[in-house]
Amino acid sequence: MWEEFKKFALKGNVLDLAVAVVIGAAFGKIVSSLVTDIIMPLVGMLTGGIDLNGLSFSYGDAVVKYGVFLQSVVDFFIIAFSIFMVVKLANRFKRKEPVKVEVVETPAPAPEVALLTEIRDLLRTDKQAQKDN
């Protein structure tokens, strides 16, 4: 059981995934800070100082904080767009592999087919010569 686990855990794909998760978490923190500390204050200034996190309404004892939800939606779109741009940039710098073209050789026709093709071609040229005369 231990050997199977080691084989699984040490596969290249699993290690790549682990690295991607750690980098993704760090990148998520950076983008969250960008949204919280830079973009949302600017949006707030443009909208007259509205803070989305503070938006809520009460119904009886329940308080619905829809501003927090709106903030999360804005965060999601900004994070998704930034990840899209990073992946697009990374793909631009990725080394392009040459396109492999497979040359498929057609097999030589059977001797009978070759003979019939030659007879057909001779008949065509003979017929063409008769028309020209």
N, C-alpha and C positions, 0 to 999 in steps of 0.2 A: 504494500500500500504506500509506504514511504517513497519507494523508488518511482512509482507512478506519479505521485504528487511532485517529486523533484523534476521529472521529465515535463510535466505540465507547467509548473511554475517557471521553469528556466527556458521555455520555448521563446523564440524571438518575439512572436506576436504578443505574448503575455507581458514581457518586459517592456515592449514598445507601448502597450496600452497603459501600463503602470506609469511610465514616464509621461505619457500624454495626459493622464488624469492629474498628476501633480502640476504639470505646466498649465493645464486648463484651469485648475483651481487658483493658481497664482494669477493667471491672466484675468480670471473672473473678478478677483479682488481689485485689480488695477482698473478694470472697466467700471466696476461698481463705484469705486472712488471717483472716477471721471464723471460718471452720471450724477452721483450725490453731491460732489463738491464743486463741480464746474458747470455741467450742462443744466441741471435743474435750477440752480440759482439764476442762470441767465434766462431760462424759460420763465421763471418767476418774475424777473424784472420786465420781460416783454409782456407778460400777462397782468401786470399791475401788482406784483408782489404776492401772487397766489402760491401757497405752498400746498402741493397735492396731498402730502401726508396728513395734513390737518383737516381735510375734507371728510365730513361724516354727518350722519343724521341719527336722531334717536327716535325710537318707537317704543314707548313704555320704558321698560328697564333695559332693553337691548340697544346697543350702539353699533350702527353699521358704519365701519370705517372704509368707505369705498375709495378714499384718497390713497390709502396704502396699496389697494389693489391696482389703481391707476398707475401709481409709481412703479409697481412691479412690472406692469405691462410695458411701460416706457423703458425700464431697465432691460427687459427681455429683448425688445426690438433693437436697442442700442448695442447690447452685447452680441446679439445674433449678427447684426450688420458689421460690427468690428471683427468678429471671427471670420465672417465671409471675406472681408477685405484682407485679413492676414493670410487666409488660405489662398486667396487669389494671388497675392503677392508672392507667397511661397511657391506656388505652382509656376509662376513666371520665372523664378530663379532655378527651378528644378531642371536638372540636365535632361534634355530630350533624348530619348533613345532612338536610334535609327530604326526606320520602318523596315521590317524584314519582309522581303518579297520572295515568295516561294515560286520557283520555276517548275512547272509541271510539264514534263515531256510527254508528248502523246506517243503511245507505242506504235511501232511500225505496223502497217496493215498486214494481214495475212497474205500469203502469196496469191491465193485465189482472188482476193479483193484487189490486189495490185494489178493482176492480169485483166480483170474485168474493167478496172478504171482506165487502163491503157487502151483496151478495145474501144471503150466509149469515146475516149478522146480522139482516136483515129477515125472513128465513124463521124464525129463532129467535124473534124478538119476536112474529111472527104466530102461531106455534105456541103460544107461552106465553099469548097473549091468548085463543086458542080453549080452552085448558085451564081458564083462570080463569072462563070463561062457562059 
